[in-house]
Amino acid sequence: MLPVALVGGLHADARRSAVRRLLHGVPGSVALHHDLTGAAAHGRVVRTVRHAGGVLRGGETGLVNDCACCALRADLVPELLRLADDARCRLAVVELWDSVEPRSMAEVLTAHGAGRLRLTQVVTAVDPALALRYLACGDDLAEAGLAAAASDQRTVADTWARQIEYAPVLALAPGPEPADAADAELLDQLHPTARRIGVTDPGFAAAVTGGAFDPAAATARQHPATALLPQDAAAHGVATTVWRHRRPFHPERLYAALEDLTCAAPRSRGRFWLADRPDTLLGWDAAGGALSVDNAGPWLAALPAAAWDLVPAERRVAAALDWDDALGDRTQHLVFTGPGLDVVALRDRLAGCLLTDAEYAAGRPAWRRLASAFDALLDPVPR
């Protein structure tokens, strides 16, 4: 099986440095890159295959459904299988274009590799000095010329946050601007379990080529129900605060506070529940001042016992850790990370959005009658 490593990240210079290091450090390594620059305008994605000595071959592929990322997915595996046919190729390095997120590529490669491709690692390359700048950037990718399709509505901040948090390895490639302790601390707190390694470190190639990457486990680490969220931390002016509570949010009070809460930190994430939707697990995902609220399915406590065997084991374990005799696994679990975080004010703002004692005592029939303020953010749910 041909070992394959995915290297991505919005920090293009850092990404290229990481790929060059692998090409020069691993004999028989080949890099595959699909350039999506201007793809929407020209209707083509440019493909390049190269090794340490230069370009081996190039080519183009047409868009699929007017989507450059769709074209990349359709072209990626066939090109990798061609490399697998070449006995001289010992490692394929897939250099993802700037805004391409590694999750979809990892899943495609694993599902359609025909038993001939082995995904060894997913790496996000980072220039530490740019960490906060990108995390705080609320610009649309389209404004920055980084959109992968005409319908791409992602921002620089949320794309970069997902690139960072999905990858088990962060390849550090400093640029011309010096990074300080706060930059390093921000990366530590955003993804505490990641291995952070310099691209010039003697162990860099081994960190990328050894082992096997599990896309299912990586997805579970990001799903709101099972996410491995950071813990409380504070150092070098950067703080992470974890806020947990059992009581549900009042929908109107929380909605009125969304702007303040979203802007309180450049990154926040977690799971929560609303009094008028007591059976729905909601995901909170905010970066760069933009918030996404998603229906992540039912709480485990809302399912009949017969359905529990159909739920992934990691979901049952996460629910057991949060279990309450009255509420089951329903919980508020939100994490905020950033420099200069006003933890006291943030916690007070969140607490003020919960049901009061009297509202809570009224019970679920009364909760369901509360005016829903989240219909604009969520698909309507049965009442």
SULURVEN-V327045 format. One record per residue. RES is the residue in three letters. PHI is phi in radians with two decimals (none if undefined). PSI is psi as a letter, one per 20 degrees, with the letter a starting at -180 (* if undefined). NEAR is the number of other C-alpha atoms within 12 Angstrom. Layout:
# SULURVEN-V327045
res=RES phi=PHI psi=PSI near=NEAR
res=RES phi=PHI psi=PSI near=NEAR
This chain:
# SULURVEN-V327045
res=MET phi=none psi=p near=24
res=LEU phi=-1.38 psi=p near=33
res=PRO phi=-1.18 psi=p near=37
res=VAL phi=-2.27 psi=p near=44
res=ALA phi=-2.10 psi=p near=47
res=LEU phi=-1.69 psi=p near=53
res=VAL phi=-2.16 psi=o near=53
res=GLY phi=-2.37 psi=a near=46
res=GLY phi=2.31 psi=q near=48
res=LEU phi=-1.23 psi=h near=41
res=HIS phi=-1.39 psi=n near=39
res=ALA phi=-1.08 psi=g near=29
res=ASP phi=-1.13 psi=h near=27
res=ALA phi=-1.13 psi=g near=35
res=ARG phi=-1.10 psi=g near=37
res=ARG phi=-1.12 psi=h near=35
res=SER phi=-1.09 psi=g near=31
res=ALA phi=-1.12 psi=g near=44
res=VAL phi=-1.18 psi=g near=44
res=ARG phi=-1.03 psi=g near=32
res=ARG phi=-1.08 psi=g near=34
res=LEU phi=-1.19 psi=g near=42
res=LEU phi=-1.10 psi=h near=36
res=HIS phi=-1.46 psi=h near=25
res=GLY phi=-1.72 psi=i near=27
res=VAL phi=-2.05 psi=o near=29
res=PRO phi=-1.02 psi=p near=19
res=GLY phi=1.37 psi=j near=25
res=SER phi=-1.52 psi=q near=37
res=VAL phi=-2.35 psi=p near=43
res=ALA phi=-1.87 psi=p near=44
res=LEU phi=-2.04 psi=p near=45
res=HIS phi=-2.38 psi=p near=39
res=HIS phi=-1.88 psi=o near=41
res=ASP phi=-1.60 psi=o near=32
res=LEU phi=-1.66 psi=j near=36
res=THR phi=-1.04 psi=p near=27
res=GLY phi=1.20 psi=j near=23
res=ALA phi=-1.08 psi=h near=32
res=ALA phi=-1.10 psi=h near=30
res=ALA phi=-1.35 psi=h near=19
res=HIS phi=-1.73 psi=i near=17
res=GLY phi=1.28 psi=j near=24
res=ARG phi=-2.40 psi=q near=30
res=VAL phi=-1.98 psi=p near=36
res=VAL phi=-1.59 psi=p near=29
res=ARG phi=-1.90 psi=p near=33
res=THR phi=-2.30 psi=p near=29
res=VAL phi=-2.06 psi=p near=32
res=ARG phi=-2.51 psi=r near=31
res=HIS phi=-2.16 psi=a near=32
res=ALA phi=-1.07 psi=h near=21
res=GLY phi=-1.51 psi=i near=15
res=GLY phi=2.49 psi=a near=17
res=VAL phi=-1.35 psi=p near=17
res=LEU phi=-1.53 psi=g near=18
res=ARG phi=-2.85 psi=r near=18
res=GLY phi=-2.32 psi=r near=19
res=GLY phi=3.13 psi=r near=20
res=GLU phi=-2.39 psi=q near=25
res=THR phi=-2.43 psi=q near=29
res=GLY phi=-1.36 psi=r near=27
res=LEU phi=-1.16 psi=q near=29
res=VAL phi=-2.03 psi=o near=21
res=ASN phi=0.98 psi=k near=18
res=ASP phi=1.05 psi=k near=22
res=CYS phi=-2.18 psi=p near=29
res=ALA phi=-1.19 psi=h near=40
res=CYS phi=-1.13 psi=h near=41
res=CYS phi=-1.12 psi=g near=27
res=ALA phi=-1.11 psi=g near=32
res=LEU phi=-1.04 psi=g near=43
res=ARG phi=-1.07 psi=h near=35
res=ALA phi=-1.23 psi=h near=26
res=ASP phi=-1.64 psi=h near=32
res=LEU phi=-1.10 psi=g near=43
res=VAL phi=-1.12 psi=g near=33
res=PRO phi=-0.98 psi=h near=23
res=GLU phi=-1.18 psi=h near=34
res=LEU phi=-1.18 psi=h near=42
res=LEU phi=-1.17 psi=h near=27
res=ARG phi=-1.11 psi=g near=22
res=LEU phi=-1.15 psi=h near=35
res=ALA phi=-1.14 psi=h near=28
res=ASP phi=-1.28 psi=i near=17
res=ASP phi=-1.62 psi=o near=18
res=ALA phi=-1.10 psi=i near=16
res=ARG phi=-1.35 psi=i near=16
res=CYS phi=-1.44 psi=o near=28
res=ARG phi=-1.82 psi=i near=29
res=LEU phi=-2.71 psi=p near=41
res=ALA phi=-1.84 psi=p near=47
res=VAL phi=-1.84 psi=o near=50
res=VAL phi=-1.60 psi=o near=51
res=GLU phi=-1.56 psi=o near=46
res=LEU phi=-1.29 psi=q near=43
res=TRP phi=-1.16 psi=r near=40
res=ASP phi=-0.67 psi=f near=36
res=SER phi=-1.65 psi=j near=44
res=VAL phi=-1.23 psi=p near=44
res=GLU phi=-1.57 psi=p near=38
res=PRO phi=-1.23 psi=h near=44
res=ARG phi=-1.01 psi=g near=38
res=SER phi=-1.14 psi=h near=27
res=MET phi=-1.20 psi=h near=37
res=ALA phi=-1.11 psi=g near=40
res=GLU phi=-1.21 psi=h near=26
res=VAL phi=-1.13 psi=g near=27
res=LEU phi=-1.10 psi=g near=40
res=THR phi=-1.23 psi=h near=32
res=ALA phi=-1.33 psi=h near=20
res=HIS phi=-2.11 psi=j near=22
res=GLY phi=-1.36 psi=j near=29
res=ALA phi=0.97 psi=k near=17
res=GLY phi=1.19 psi=j near=16
res=ARG phi=-2.07 psi=i near=22
res=LEU phi=-2.13 psi=p near=34
res=ARG phi=-2.14 psi=o near=36
res=LEU phi=-1.34 psi=o near=39
res=THR phi=-1.52 psi=h near=34
res=GLN phi=-2.90 psi=q near=42
res=VAL phi=-2.02 psi=p near=47
res=VAL phi=-2.19 psi=p near=48
res=THR phi=-1.93 psi=p near=56
res=ALA phi=-1.53 psi=p near=50
res=VAL phi=-2.37 psi=p near=45
res=ASP phi=-1.65 psi=o near=40
res=PRO phi=-0.95 psi=h near=37
res=ALA phi=-1.19 psi=i near=27
res=LEU phi=-1.74 psi=j near=34
res=ALA phi=-1.02 psi=g near=46
res=LEU phi=-1.19 psi=h near=34
res=ARG phi=-1.02 psi=g near=27
res=TYR phi=-1.34 psi=h near=37
res=LEU phi=-1.17 psi=h near=41
res=ALA phi=-1.64 psi=j near=32
res=CYS phi=-1.52 psi=o near=29
res=GLY phi=-1.57 psi=j near=31
res=ASP phi=-1.13 psi=q near=26
res=ASP phi=-1.15 psi=q near=28
res=LEU phi=-1.03 psi=h near=28
res=ALA phi=-1.08 psi=h near=22
res=GLU phi=-1.14 psi=h near=17
res=ALA phi=-1.61 psi=j near=22
res=GLY phi=1.24 psi=k near=24
res=LEU phi=-2.07 psi=j near=35
res=ALA phi=-1.26 psi=q near=33
res=ALA phi=-1.60 psi=i near=43
res=ALA phi=-2.79 psi=r near=32
res=ALA phi=-1.08 psi=h near=24
res=SER phi=-1.58 psi=j near=16
res=ASP phi=-1.22 psi=o near=24
res=GLN phi=-1.93 psi=j near=23
res=ARG phi=-1.25 psi=r near=34
res=THR phi=-1.90 psi=r near=34
res=VAL phi=-1.04 psi=g near=40
res=ALA phi=-1.14 psi=g near=37
res=ASP phi=-1.23 psi=h near=35
res=THR phi=-1.15 psi=g near=42
res=TRP phi=-1.15 psi=h near=47
res=ALA phi=-1.06 psi=g near=42
res=ARG phi=-1.19 psi=h near=39
res=GLN phi=-1.05 psi=g near=44
res=ILE phi=-1.17 psi=g near=47
res=GLU phi=-1.40 psi=i near=42
res=TYR phi=-1.43 psi=h near=44
res=ALA phi=-1.40 psi=p near=43
res=PRO phi=-1.27 psi=i near=38
res=VAL phi=-2.17 psi=p near=42
res=LEU phi=-1.88 psi=o near=43
res=ALA phi=-1.60 psi=o near=45
res=LEU phi=-1.57 psi=p near=39
res=ALA phi=-2.30 psi=n near=36
res=PRO phi=-1.03 psi=q near=30
res=GLY phi=-1.74 psi=b near=22
res=PRO phi=-1.21 psi=h near=12
res=GLU phi=-1.52 psi=p near=13
res=PRO phi=-1.26 psi=p near=16
res=ALA phi=-1.55 psi=q near=23
res=ASP phi=-2.05 psi=a near=20
res=ALA phi=-1.11 psi=h near=18
res=ALA phi=-1.17 psi=h near=25
res=ASP phi=-1.11 psi=g near=32
res=ALA phi=-1.12 psi=h near=31
res=GLU phi=-1.15 psi=h near=29
res=LEU phi=-1.06 psi=g near=41
res=LEU phi=-1.09 psi=g near=46
res=ASP phi=-1.02 psi=g near=34
res=GLN phi=-1.38 psi=h near=37
res=LEU phi=-1.17 psi=h near=45
res=HIS phi=-2.48 psi=m near=34
res=PRO phi=-1.09 psi=h near=27
res=THR phi=-1.57 psi=i near=21
res=ALA phi=-1.25 psi=q near=28
res=ARG phi=-1.51 psi=p near=27
res=ARG phi=-1.81 psi=p near=33
res=ILE phi=-2.49 psi=p near=31
res=GLY phi=-1.25 psi=q near=29
res=VAL phi=-1.20 psi=i near=37
res=THR phi=-1.64 psi=i near=21
res=ASP phi=-1.15 psi=p near=19
res=PRO phi=-1.03 psi=h near=15
res=GLY phi=-1.63 psi=j near=20
res=PHE phi=-1.09 psi=g near=33
res=ALA phi=-1.06 psi=g near=33
res=ALA phi=-1.14 psi=h near=21
res=ALA phi=-1.16 psi=h near=29
res=VAL phi=-1.63 psi=h near=45
res=THR phi=-1.71 psi=i near=33
res=GLY phi=-1.50 psi=q near=21
res=GLY phi=1.46 psi=a near=18
res=ALA phi=-2.47 psi=p near=25
res=PHE phi=-1.58 psi=p near=33
res=ASP phi=-1.93 psi=o near=24
res=PRO phi=-1.06 psi=h near=29
res=ALA phi=-1.11 psi=g near=21
res=ALA phi=-1.16 psi=h near=24
res=ALA phi=-1.14 psi=h near=30
res=THR phi=-1.15 psi=g near=26
res=ALA phi=-1.08 psi=h near=24
res=ARG phi=-1.19 psi=i near=29
res=GLN phi=-1.91 psi=i near=32
res=HIS phi=-1.16 psi=p near=32
res=PRO phi=-0.94 psi=h near=37
res=ALA phi=-1.31 psi=h near=45
res=THR phi=-2.26 psi=j near=34
res=ALA phi=-1.04 psi=p near=31
res=LEU phi=-1.51 psi=n near=30
res=LEU phi=-1.46 psi=q near=35
res=PRO phi=-1.10 psi=r near=33
res=GLN phi=-1.75 psi=r near=24
res=ASP phi=-1.02 psi=p near=23
res=ALA phi=-2.76 psi=q near=26
res=ALA phi=-2.79 psi=p near=25
res=ALA phi=-2.91 psi=q near=22
res=HIS phi=0.95 psi=k near=20
res=GLY phi=1.43 psi=i near=21
res=VAL phi=-1.89 psi=p near=32
res=ALA phi=-2.35 psi=q near=34
res=THR phi=-2.16 psi=p near=39
res=THR phi=-2.13 psi=p near=35
res=VAL phi=-1.83 psi=p near=28
res=TRP phi=-2.03 psi=p near=30
res=ARG phi=-2.28 psi=q near=26
res=HIS phi=-2.81 psi=q near=26
res=ARG phi=-1.54 psi=h near=29
res=ARG phi=-1.16 psi=q near=34
res=PRO phi=-1.28 psi=q near=42
res=PHE phi=-1.37 psi=q near=42
res=HIS phi=-1.37 psi=p near=36
res=PRO phi=-1.02 psi=g near=31
res=GLU phi=-1.24 psi=g near=24
res=ARG phi=-1.18 psi=h near=28
res=LEU phi=-1.17 psi=g near=30
res=TYR phi=-1.04 psi=g near=28
res=ALA phi=-1.15 psi=h near=19
res=ALA phi=-1.70 psi=i near=24
res=LEU phi=-1.03 psi=g near=30
res=GLU phi=-1.10 psi=g near=19
res=ASP phi=-1.08 psi=g near=25
res=LEU phi=-1.22 psi=h near=40
res=THR phi=-1.18 psi=h near=35
res=CYS phi=-1.55 psi=i near=26
res=ALA phi=-1.20 psi=h near=36
res=ALA phi=-2.62 psi=q near=38
res=PRO phi=-1.15 psi=i near=40
res=ARG phi=-2.46 psi=p near=51
res=SER phi=-2.58 psi=q near=45
res=ARG phi=-2.81 psi=r near=43
res=GLY phi=2.54 psi=b near=39
res=ARG phi=-2.33 psi=q near=44
res=PHE phi=-2.74 psi=r near=44
res=TRP phi=-2.50 psi=q near=44
res=LEU phi=-1.91 psi=q near=42
res=ALA phi=-1.08 psi=h near=43
res=ASP phi=-1.44 psi=i near=34
res=ARG phi=-2.29 psi=m near=38
res=PRO phi=-1.19 psi=i near=39
res=ASP phi=-1.71 psi=i near=32
res=THR phi=-1.84 psi=p near=35
res=LEU phi=-1.45 psi=p near=38
res=LEU phi=-1.92 psi=p near=37
res=GLY phi=-1.72 psi=p near=35
res=TRP phi=-1.93 psi=p near=36
res=ASP phi=-2.51 psi=o near=39
res=ALA phi=-2.25 psi=p near=42
res=ALA phi=-2.69 psi=p near=41
res=GLY phi=1.07 psi=k near=36
res=GLY phi=1.51 psi=j near=30
res=ALA phi=-1.97 psi=p near=34
res=LEU phi=-2.03 psi=p near=31
res=SER phi=-2.08 psi=p near=30
res=VAL phi=-2.03 psi=p near=31
res=ASP phi=-2.20 psi=q near=29
res=ASN phi=-1.35 psi=o near=29
res=ALA phi=-1.76 psi=j near=27
res=GLY phi=1.70 psi=a near=27
res=PRO phi=-1.40 psi=q near=31
res=TRP phi=-1.12 psi=q near=39
res=LEU phi=-1.06 psi=h near=38
res=ALA phi=-1.13 psi=i near=30
res=ALA phi=-1.50 psi=i near=22
res=LEU phi=-1.62 psi=q near=20
res=PRO phi=-1.14 psi=q near=14
res=ALA phi=-0.98 psi=h near=12
res=ALA phi=-1.12 psi=h near=11
res=ALA phi=-1.53 psi=i near=15
res=TRP phi=-1.12 psi=h near=21
res=ASP phi=-1.16 psi=i near=14
res=LEU phi=-1.53 psi=i near=14
res=VAL phi=-1.54 psi=p near=23
res=PRO phi=-0.96 psi=q near=19
res=ALA phi=-1.02 psi=h near=17
res=GLU phi=-1.14 psi=h near=26
res=ARG phi=-1.22 psi=g near=30
res=ARG phi=-1.16 psi=h near=25
res=VAL phi=-1.13 psi=g near=19
res=ALA phi=-1.07 psi=g near=27
res=ALA phi=-1.14 psi=h near=30
res=ALA phi=-1.10 psi=h near=23
res=LEU phi=-1.19 psi=h near=16
res=ASP phi=-1.77 psi=j near=27
res=TRP phi=-1.19 psi=p near=20
res=ASP phi=-2.25 psi=p near=17
res=ASP phi=-1.04 psi=h near=12
res=ALA phi=-1.56 psi=h near=15
res=LEU phi=-1.92 psi=i near=26
res=GLY phi=1.19 psi=c near=25
res=ASP phi=-1.64 psi=j near=36
res=ARG phi=-1.13 psi=p near=38
res=THR phi=-2.81 psi=q near=40
res=GLN phi=-1.73 psi=p near=35
res=HIS phi=-2.49 psi=n near=37
res=LEU phi=-2.11 psi=q near=39
res=VAL phi=-2.23 psi=p near=43
res=PHE phi=-2.10 psi=p near=43
res=THR phi=-2.33 psi=p near=49
res=GLY phi=2.94 psi=r near=41
res=PRO phi=-1.35 psi=q near=34
res=GLY phi=1.11 psi=k near=23
res=LEU phi=-1.23 psi=p near=28
res=ASP phi=-1.56 psi=n near=24
res=VAL phi=-1.13 psi=g near=27
res=VAL phi=-1.11 psi=g near=15
res=ALA phi=-1.12 psi=h near=17
res=LEU phi=-1.12 psi=g near=30
res=ARG phi=-1.15 psi=h near=24
res=ASP phi=-1.12 psi=h near=16
res=ARG phi=-1.14 psi=g near=25
res=LEU phi=-1.15 psi=g near=36
res=ALA phi=-1.08 psi=h near=25
res=GLY phi=-1.21 psi=i near=25
res=CYS phi=-1.62 psi=i near=31
res=LEU phi=-1.35 psi=r near=33
res=LEU phi=-1.08 psi=q near=31
res=THR phi=-1.28 psi=r near=19
res=ASP phi=-1.01 psi=g near=13
res=ALA phi=-1.17 psi=g near=11
res=GLU phi=-1.14 psi=h near=23
res=TYR phi=-1.17 psi=g near=23
res=ALA phi=-1.15 psi=h near=15
res=ALA phi=-1.18 psi=h near=16
res=GLY phi=1.52 psi=r near=22
res=ARG phi=-1.10 psi=h near=23
res=PRO phi=-0.99 psi=h near=16
res=ALA phi=-1.27 psi=h near=19
res=TRP phi=-1.07 psi=g near=31
res=ARG phi=-1.14 psi=h near=24
res=ARG phi=-1.51 psi=i near=20
res=LEU phi=-1.12 psi=q near=26
res=ALA phi=-1.11 psi=p near=20
res=SER phi=-1.41 psi=p near=26
res=ALA phi=-1.86 psi=i near=25
res=PHE phi=-1.89 psi=j near=30
res=ASP phi=-1.07 psi=h near=19
res=ALA phi=-1.25 psi=h near=13
res=LEU phi=-1.74 psi=h near=20
res=LEU phi=-2.22 psi=q near=22
res=ASP phi=-1.14 psi=q near=18
res=PRO phi=-0.99 psi=q near=16
res=VAL phi=-2.07 psi=q near=19
res=PRO phi=-1.06 psi=p near=11
res=ARG phi=-1.76 psi=* near=16
